[in-house]
Amino acid sequence: MPPAYLLFDLDETLYPSSCGLMQAVSVRMTAFVAQFLQVGEVEAARIRAHAAAVLREAPHPPGACAFLDDAGACRIYAHRPYVCRTQGLPLRWLDFDAPAGPVERRDICPLNEPGVPIEALPAADCWELGPIEARLAALQARRSGGALPRVRLRDLFARSA
């Protein structure tokens, strides 16, 4: 039976940061996302069209993005998917499910956090989540007759016999 609850120790009251638990969780979550990251068929088609040679090579071993080379550089950088293009940017979005009504939320990659606090950044300096995703979904729906199929990035690579 799966657990009924997951407990997150976000304020480090149960486990101090010195025990390394959050670092271990981060490593495992990164590996999970890299293994199962999916894109819409529209973006998958773009990668197939512009990176055919790369797709005939072997993917990067599990635990990191399939498109990384041995040095850790992206082999499809010029044609990388939207999720990769926005990685690390200061993000903002409206949370319509907040109890008090819509509220603006913000987030930033911890590696980019030093400097002006994200709350103090002008809205125009943050990438707004929503509009581009809606346009990508509309393209996908038009292309696939209303469906929104997803493709795992690792599945784009040619299967060896």
JOKASUL-V320432 format. One record per residue. N is the residue number from 0. PHI is phi as a letter, one per 30 degrees, with the letter a starting at -180 (999 if undefined). Layout:
BEGIN
n->{N,N}
phi->{PHI,PHI}
END
This chain:
BEGIN
n->{0,1,2,3,4,5,6,7,8,9,10,11,12,13,14,15,16,17,18,19,20,21,22,23,24,25,26,27,28,29,30,31,32,33,34,35,36,37,38,39,40,41,42,43,44,45,46,47,48,49,50,51,52,53,54,55,56,57,58,59,60,61,62,63,64,65,66,67,68,69,70,71,72,73,74,75,76,77,78,79,80,81,82,83,84,85,86,87,88,89,90,91,92,93,94,95,96,97,98,99,100,101,102,103,104,105,106,107,108,109,110,111,112,113,114,115,116,117,118,119,120,121,122,123,124,125,126,127,128,129,130,131,132,133,134,135,136,137,138,139,140,141,142,143,144,145,146,147,148,149,150,151,152,153,154,155,156,157,158,159,160}
phi->{999,d,d,d,b,c,c,c,c,d,c,h,d,c,b,d,d,d,d,i,d,d,d,d,d,d,d,d,d,d,d,d,d,d,d,c,e,b,b,d,d,d,d,d,d,d,d,e,d,c,b,e,d,d,d,d,d,d,d,e,e,e,j,a,e,d,c,d,d,d,c,j,c,d,d,b,e,d,b,d,d,e,e,d,d,c,d,j,d,d,c,b,a,c,c,d,c,d,e,d,j,e,b,d,c,b,a,b,d,e,d,c,d,e,j,d,e,e,d,c,d,d,e,d,d,c,d,d,d,k,d,d,d,d,d,d,d,d,d,d,d,d,d,c,i,j,d,b,d,c,b,d,e,d,d,d,d,d,d,d,d}
END
